[in-house]
Amino acid sequence: MIDEQDGEDGIVNIERTGPVTNGQLSVLRSLEAYGVAGQAVANLISLWEVPAGANVTHVVDAWQQLVAAHESLRTSYDTGESRPVQTVWTPAAVAVPVVEVADDTYQATWRVATEWAAEPISVANAQPWRAFVAVHQGAPLYLVTIVHHVAADNGALRVLAEQFPRLVEGDFLEAQVQPLEMAVAQEGDAEGKRAVDHWSQLWGTFAAQDRQQGDISARRRATVYTVEGLRAAKDLSLRYQVSVQAVLLAVGALVLSRIKQRDRITFGLMTANRIEDHWSSIVSSLNQCTPLSMRIDEASSPDIYMRTVYEESLNAYLYGCFDVDALKSRVNGMGIDETDPTFFSSHYNFLGQGNGEPPADSPMHTSVAWRGSAQRIGPNFHLTIAVESGLFIGVGASVDFLPGDLPAVLAASIEAGLIGLADEPPESLSELSIALRRDIESCPSALVRS
């Protein structure tokens, strides 16, 4: 058994070991399918603005305190056994370099951060993160962190983002709830068993198009930004008494069904699993992927459709915390050859607050912003929504799943559908126009060939 690990600043000793949580297990199993070259997809970038008057020493000390307070930031994972094990290492001095950026804008720091995030972070190490202090002409601008997804999800990053400025300004943290506590609580948990029962009963009902693995064509993402789209989504939320998240899912599914000419669409929903107060502030990955199959009946009224999607998505979230290994074993025992319960062709992820308003000159204001991806596996289609003063509607898709300019068409069609549904509510879905309200730029050929 390993009892010490060499760190940059000397020997780091084991504090404790134990099982992994359902969320950690789900991340680890999902990443197994990505292979060695695809692991960088797990790197989550954060830029936290340095409070006025703080210096580099204050910033580094704050990050040191966060690493000491949250065990997931000093945890390694042994995935060589049949069941992964996590090892928490004792706090030690951390290295946080200072990096000079080209100018004092968010975008300049973000460009450097993406370079730092390009290489995978090994979960076998006790430091599942990278960090640096971005400075311009000696003035600290941001603490930049790249954290492995097994150590934190977006909810956890929001916890860290809230604690960071408090620590910079001299506050301190009380004892924090830790992932190993959750892992022990989840062993034999009745709700987790009910979730496995629930999903195993549905597992044979998915269509082949819902789980098209093996698509290695180029991925690219088209993003639009729309203030009017957010206004419309909020209006629809009030009109139909459903969440904004459900409104966006429903319209996204409707547009996708028309483009793919399918009357049933299945999304893998990313569930946050932060409902219980005791676990809401834990710094770890609680995310899991649960399926939702939606029947798109164009003859139905928008109010019935919206309520149905909302209620069925709540039901899917209700069963969102489960042991993916137990589910795999259960469905294999039923005669279904399941290799990866975390995989679905299409994903939906409502991120909530984004990373700030897009630059004034960004094409996503009036057209569409394109970017490529080095990934060649994973979801064939990924709808992500973030919110600032408007909506960021991001459509990532493989070339085989949505050829040509279709990712941009789909993103802009969601904007059009939201506005049309809010301003000119039709009696049936079939009467809803999704004619584009903006001209879109074609996808650069380099992104398709990459």
Secondary structure, DSSP 8 states (H G I E B T S, - for coil): ---EEEETTEEEEEEEEEE--HHHHHHHHHHHTTTGGGGGGGEEEEEEE--TT--HHHHHHHHHHHHHH-GGGGEEEE-SSSS-EEEEE--------EEE-SSSSHHHHHHHHHHHTSS---TTSS--EEEEEEEETTEEEEEEEEEETTT--HHHHHHHHHHHHHHHTT--------HHHHHHHHTT-HHHHHHHHHHHHHGGG--GGGG-TT--S-EEEEEEEEHHHHHHHHHHHHHHT--HHHHHHHHHHHHHHHHHT-SEEEEEEEE----SGGGTT--S---EEEEEEEE--TTS-HHHHHHHHHHHHHHHHHT----HHHHHHHHHHTT---S-TT--SEEEEEEEE-SS---TT-GGGTS-EEEEES--SS-SEEEEEEESSSEEEEEEEETTTS-TTHHHHHHHHHHHHHHHHHHS--SSGGG-----SS------HHHHH-
